[in-house]
Amino acid sequence: MNAKHDTPHREEQQGKADPLAQTHEVFNQARALEDYNAYDNDTALREAVRRHGAGWAEGTLSAHGARTGSAEVIEWGFLANEHKPQFFSHDRQGYRVDYVKYHEAYHRLMTLGLESGIHSAPWADPKPGAHVARAAQSYLQGQVEAGHGCPLTMTFASAPSIKLTPSLAKEWLPKILNNAYDPRNVPHTEKQALTIGMGMTEKQGGSDVRANTTRAYPIAAEGSGEAYELVGHKWFTSAPMCDAFLVLAQTDNGLSCFLVPRWRPDGSKNPIQVQRLKNKMGNVSNASSEIELRGALGWMVGEEGRGVPAIIEMVAMTRFDCMVGSTSGQRQAVAQAVNHAMGRAAFGKTLIDQPLMRNVLADLQLEVEGSLAITMRMGEALDNTTLDPSNEHETLLLRLGLPAGKYWICKRTPFHAYEAMECLGGNGVTEDFIMARLYREAPINAIWEGSGNVQALDMLRALAKTPAVLDVWFAELAKTTGSDPRLDKAVTSLKREFADMDEAEYRARDIVDRLSLTMQASQLVAAGNSAVADAFIASRLGEHGDRNYGTLPRGLDLGEILRRANPWESS
């Protein structure tokens, strides 16, 4: 019998409910935030790009914003997290392979990032605004998915360290800076495009890398560029399918840095053995591993016994990318929250028109504004020092700005993600929406590349080693002196903190808080949007002390701030 005849006609049911009846109409739900231009519709980003010398890149950034805002690429982010990396220690015949298999969506994200030059542009074509443009592109890409940003960042950050040894730079940098992706599990000698990872920490030391026990033994000659064999372990090595890693190991003359490939030049497997993948709460698309080095071949980078100064060249860049990545997460969280509030009504008004919701959303956007302002100023400083290494002002500004910026932005992001998640209500905590993933990602950058205490203490070390960094910081802040009495008062108070350095380590977090907030406020004043600067200063430099989001004082231009937060509005 034809199936359609099995169901009685409605009139034959005699009052019984139709089992196929519709239960409800779907309405009062916001549209999905997809198929929008993440660059064109981000006023704060566009202004920062122009302000810091990268206006020439707007065409490229607009195209990247359209791509990263597309439904297709957004889906890649979901798939790369749904299908976690899988580790295989041996192949089916029993040979040791140490192979990590990723979902195709992860490879597509890597292809997009590498072909766009996120790992290479400022080194391959250094010019005014190159770091700013590259940071903006990374900021757009990070809003789709954060995990694949780890190997992109490490590859980008490896270049300054590898340049310390010309023989290695000549062989490796052309392939590292190639705008292509080759995920094949073959020796680096057979590839034209390479990715680089990093192995610093060990289980007994963590951030105290001078406690490392991994040893490096010279094969023949000793010193920079020479071959060694490494024996030891690393507790946290992300992206273990990278083609090579910068690794710290002890020699007779102290802790040194080495470039360690996954394959030896003769095509045999280098004995870097993955013990297991970390089961992380976030950043799950990015495999992080524990490894053992069983006589692994590596070449010394930089001077013997100067491993920390060598690898710190890489760490400085990864810390900058932590600022970029956390700011990116903040922007996507606000965009999702505002998109939801525009498409949903409650108690007789659209959420975006509810006074208290406006307070919360505007406050969340102010966090993005401040984070982006200090991040892009550090991007400009990177451009200036890349083009002129003798530029002392910009060099010293980075020395404080990177730890202070990383500390503050990355610390603020978890609470920011939670508050944005709450704006979506129950939808925000389901895995069908990106907010749950943003929340899990939010704490990662605060721990990556040195936790909060490490950043605060690094700020104190910079002051002790080079007291002039403080003069440069206040010289930068002085550019906006007289613009706002509240900012002037905060800067004066900060100066008093440095006049008394008793128990400085105990107070380090409070000091770095103030360093960050005053610089953010100053940069926003310099940017010229009075509504944003006034609201930021009123809420961040006032007398409130610790505060929740949504506690903005009265009398602010929330309409202008929310316009800038709207992911659908281009201006």
Buried (B, 14 or more C-beta within 10 A) or exposed (E): EEEEEEEEEEEEEEEEEEEEEEEEEEEEEBEBBEEBBBBBBBBBBBBBBBBBBBBBBBEBBBEBBBBBBBEEBBBBBBBBBEBBBEBEEEEEEEEEBBBBEBBEBBBBBBBBBBBBBBBBBBBBEEBBBBBBBBBBBBBBBBBBBBBBBBBBBBBBBBBBBBBBBEEBBEBBBEBBBBBEBBBEBEBBBEBEBBBBBBBBBBEEBBBEBEEBEBBBEBEEEBEBBBBBBBBBBBBBBBBBBBBBBBBBBBBEEEBBBBBBBBBBEEEEBBBBBBBEBBEBEBBBBBBBBBBBBBEBBBBBBBBBBBBBBBBBBBBBBBBBBBBBBBBBBBBBBBBBBBBBBBBBBEEEEBBBEBEEBBBBBBBBBBBBBBBBBBBBBBBBBBBBBBBEEEBEBBBBBBBBBBBBBBBBBBBBBBEBBBBBBBBBEEBBEEEEBBBBBBBBBBBBBBBBBBBBEBBBBBBBEBBEEBEBBBEBBBEBBEEBEEBBEBBBEBBEEBEEBBEEEEEBEEBBBEBBBBBBBBBBBBBBBBBEBBBBBBBBBBBBBEEEEEEEBBEBEEEBBBEBBBBBBBBEBBE
